Amino acid sequence: MQFTYRPIGTIHSPFQEREGMPIQPASAKGAKGRVEVLEEFRAGLCDLEGFSHIIVLYDFHRSEGFDLEVVPFMDSQTRGVFSTRAPRRPNSIGISVLRLLGIQDGTLEVENIDILNGTPLLDIKPFVPKFDGVSNVKTGWLESSSNDLSDRKADGRFK
């Protein structure tokens, strides 16, 4: 079975290169960007302005191939790719929860962006704590690593 996705827009950020960019929205505090939705999809933005945060799905368009085992940014040990958020995946789909600052003419102003400039946008969903928030969460191998993401940046290991 084969799937084909069509971008619905483009994500713009201050990050031109993978190396040195934040690895998650938590390490991108204050970084601002824009999510530009193609005109033919803009009607779908109706009522989104009432949400403070959005879930953005996108294509890791500069990632080639995949590895089933990787050394993630938060660790020095090899891990299975599905236990990480590494970009080199069998399906190169990325996900970020961003703060929505405003919407004007099909462009969403966002904050805490950890996405490479020019990234193809696949979908937008509202973040709803009642739906998305869970309690009693276990975070696997990450429980033993440092949870401080404030200064974590990509180091070029995923080309």
C-alpha positions as CSV (number, residue, x, y, z in Angstrom):
1,M,0.0,0.0,0.0
2,Q,1.3,3.4,-1.0
3,F,0.3,6.8,0.4
4,T,0.8,10.2,-1.2
5,Y,0.5,13.4,0.8
6,R,0.2,16.8,-0.7
7,P,1.6,19.8,1.2
8,I,-1.0,22.4,2.3
9,G,1.5,25.1,2.9
10,T,5.1,26.0,3.9
11,I,6.6,26.6,7.3
12,H,9.0,29.5,7.7
13,S,11.4,29.8,10.6
14,P,14.7,31.5,11.4
15,F,16.5,28.1,11.0
16,Q,18.2,27.8,7.6
17,E,20.4,24.8,8.5
18,R,19.7,21.6,10.6
19,E,22.8,21.9,12.7
20,G,22.4,24.3,15.6
21,M,18.6,24.5,15.5
22,P,16.4,23.6,18.5
23,I,15.6,19.9,18.8
24,Q,12.1,20.3,20.2
25,P,9.7,23.2,20.8
26,A,10.8,23.1,24.5
27,S,14.3,24.1,23.4
28,A,12.9,26.8,21.0
29,K,11.4,29.1,23.6
30,G,10.6,32.4,22.0
31,A,11.6,31.4,18.5
32,K,9.0,32.9,16.1
33,G,8.0,31.7,12.7
34,R,5.1,31.6,10.2
35,V,3.0,28.8,8.9
36,E,1.8,29.8,5.4
37,V,-1.3,27.9,4.2
38,L,-1.9,27.7,0.5
39,E,-4.9,29.7,-0.6
40,E,-7.0,26.7,-1.6
41,F,-6.9,25.4,2.0
42,R,-7.4,28.7,3.9
43,A,-11.1,28.1,4.5
44,G,-10.0,25.3,6.8
45,L,-8.4,27.9,9.2
46,C,-11.9,29.1,10.2
47,D,-12.3,29.1,14.0
48,L,-8.6,28.1,14.7
49,E,-7.8,31.6,16.1
50,G,-9.5,30.6,19.4
51,F,-6.8,28.1,20.2
52,S,-3.6,29.0,22.0
53,H,-1.6,26.1,20.6
54,I,-1.6,24.0,17.5
55,I,-0.2,20.6,16.4
56,V,1.7,20.9,13.2
57,L,2.5,17.9,11.0
58,Y,5.2,18.3,8.4
59,D,7.6,16.5,6.1
60,F,11.3,16.2,7.1
61,H,12.1,17.2,3.5
62,R,15.8,17.5,4.0
63,S,16.2,14.1,5.6
64,E,17.2,11.3,3.3
65,G,16.8,7.6,4.0
66,F,16.2,6.2,7.5
67,D,17.9,4.3,10.3
68,L,16.0,1.9,12.5
69,E,18.6,2.5,15.2
70,V,19.9,5.9,16.1
71,V,21.8,7.8,18.8
72,P,19.3,10.5,19.7
73,F,20.2,14.1,20.7
74,M,19.1,13.4,24.3
75,D,21.4,10.3,24.7
76,S,24.7,8.8,23.8
77,Q,23.3,5.2,23.5
78,T,21.8,3.6,20.4
79,R,18.0,3.5,20.5
80,G,15.2,2.2,18.2
81,V,14.0,5.1,16.0
82,F,10.4,4.6,17.1
83,S,11.5,5.4,20.7
84,T,12.9,8.7,19.5
85,R,11.9,11.8,17.6
86,A,14.8,11.6,15.2
87,P,14.1,12.9,11.7
88,R,15.6,10.0,9.7
89,R,12.5,7.7,9.8
90,P,10.8,5.3,7.4
91,N,8.1,7.9,6.9
92,S,9.7,11.3,7.3
93,I,6.8,12.9,9.2
94,G,7.5,15.5,11.9
95,I,5.2,16.8,14.6
96,S,5.5,19.9,16.8
97,V,3.1,21.7,19.3
98,L,3.5,25.4,18.6
99,R,2.0,28.5,20.3
100,L,-0.4,30.2,18.0
101,L,0.0,34.0,18.2
102,G,-2.4,35.0,15.4
103,I,-3.7,34.4,11.9
104,Q,-3.8,36.9,9.1
105,D,-4.5,36.2,5.4
106,G,-3.8,32.5,5.6
107,T,-0.6,32.9,7.6
108,L,-0.3,31.7,11.2
109,E,2.2,33.5,13.4
110,V,3.7,30.9,15.8
111,E,6.2,30.7,18.6
112,N,8.5,28.1,20.0
113,I,9.2,26.8,16.5
114,D,11.7,24.0,16.1
115,I,11.2,23.5,12.4
116,L,13.6,24.1,9.5
117,N,12.8,27.0,7.2
118,G,10.9,26.0,4.0
119,T,9.5,22.8,5.5
120,P,6.4,21.5,3.7
121,L,3.3,21.6,5.9
122,L,1.1,18.5,5.9
123,D,-1.6,19.3,8.4
124,I,-2.7,21.5,11.3
125,K,-4.7,20.3,14.3
126,P,-5.8,22.2,17.4
127,F,-4.0,21.3,20.7
128,V,-6.7,20.4,23.2
129,P,-5.4,19.5,26.7
130,K,-8.6,17.5,27.4
131,F,-7.9,15.4,24.3
132,D,-4.1,15.4,24.3
133,G,-3.2,15.7,27.9
134,V,-2.6,12.5,29.7
135,S,-1.5,11.7,33.3
136,N,0.7,8.9,34.7
137,V,3.0,9.2,31.7
138,K,6.2,7.1,31.4
139,T,8.9,8.4,29.1
140,G,11.1,5.2,28.7
141,W,14.8,5.8,28.3
142,L,14.3,9.6,28.6
143,E,13.5,9.3,32.3
144,S,17.2,8.8,33.1
145,S,18.4,11.6,30.8
146,S,18.5,15.3,31.6
147,N,15.1,16.9,31.1
148,D,16.6,20.4,30.5
149,L,16.0,21.2,26.9
150,S,16.7,24.9,27.2
151,D,20.1,24.7,25.4
152,R,19.7,21.6,23.3
153,K,20.5,22.1,19.7
154,A,20.9,19.8,16.7
155,D,24.5,18.8,16.1
156,G,24.3,17.5,12.6
157,R,24.2,13.8,13.4
158,F,21.0,13.2,11.2
159,K,21.9,14.1,7.6
